[in-house]
Amino acid sequence: MNDPVILVVEESALIRMGAIDLVLHAGYEALEACDADEAIRILERNDVDLVFTDVQMPGTMGGIKLSHYIRDRWPPVKLIVASGATILEESLLPSGSQYFSKPYENHTITDAMARLLLPESPRAPTA
């Protein structure tokens, strides 16, 4: 079985490199994008299990709009959204998303990734 693939979407190269390092050290495969448009192109060409995105990004859409787009187009993809400048209401995010404020503790993010990437347990048959 292949390692889960995580796409990191972050405009700041320095922060993106740190997040990629975090993903790799957690044992996952990492892809990266600097904005939502690049992220969508990557999602169209790759099997991605989880997207870890910043809220504020240049381009046609920010992280919140991107997370809704991903949920609509690729429903199985898990979502983690982070922001250093914006405090979000969880209700603004698609269902099943996780939100974290920056700066975040690395273990908090890797724990969330591990939880989100757990295989769905099959439902027990009802009698």
C-alpha positions, -999 to 999 in steps of 0.1 A, spaced: 0 0 0 13 35 -9 18 62 16 -11 88 17 -5 118 -5 -9 152 11 -10 184 -10 2 215 8 -12 248 -5 7 279 8 18 311 -9 48 316 14 77 295 1 93 293 36 61 283 54 53 258 25 88 242 29 82 238 66 48 222 60 63 199 34 90 188 58 63 182 85 44 160 60 74 140 50 86 134 85 51 121 94 56 94 67 34 108 40 41 117 4 40 155 -2 30 176 -32 30 214 -31 12 244 -47 16 281 -42 -21 290 -49 -55 275 -55 -51 274 -93 -19 253 -91 -36 231 -64 -65 223 -87 -41 214 -116 -23 190 -92 -56 175 -80 -66 169 -116 -34 149 -123 -28 131 -90 -45 110 -64 -45 132 -33 -57 120 1 -56 152 20 -52 189 13 -35 212 39 -42 248 28 -37 283 40 -68 306 40 -52 337 25 -37 332 -10 -33 352 -42 -51 342 -73 -87 334 -82 -97 319 -48 -85 317 -12 -83 286 10 -120 286 21 -133 288 -14 -107 261 -25 -118 238 3 -155 240 -8 -144 235 -45 -124 204 -34 -153 190 -13 -177 194 -43 -154 180 -69 -133 154 -49 -155 145 -19 -132 118 -5 -103 143 -1 -97 153 35 -92 190 43 -71 209 69 -73 247 67 -49 270 86 -46 307 90 -24 332 108 -45 362 100 -80 350 101 -101 335 129 -126 313 112 -160 300 122 -159 263 116 -193 267 99 -176 285 70 -157 253 61 -171 223 43 -182 194 65 -154 172 77 -127 200 75 -104 208 103 -93 244 111 -61 254 129 -47 289 138 -11 297 130 13 293 146 3 257 152 22 230 170 35 205 144 22 175 164 -13 190 163 -13 190 125 3 156 122 -22 142 147 -51 157 127 -37 142 95 -34 108 111 -70 110 123 -84 122 90 -65 95 71 -77 66 91 -96 42 69 -133 45 73 -146 16 94 -173 -4 76 -207 0 91 -219 -30 111 -250 -46 95 -282 -37 113 -305 -65 123 
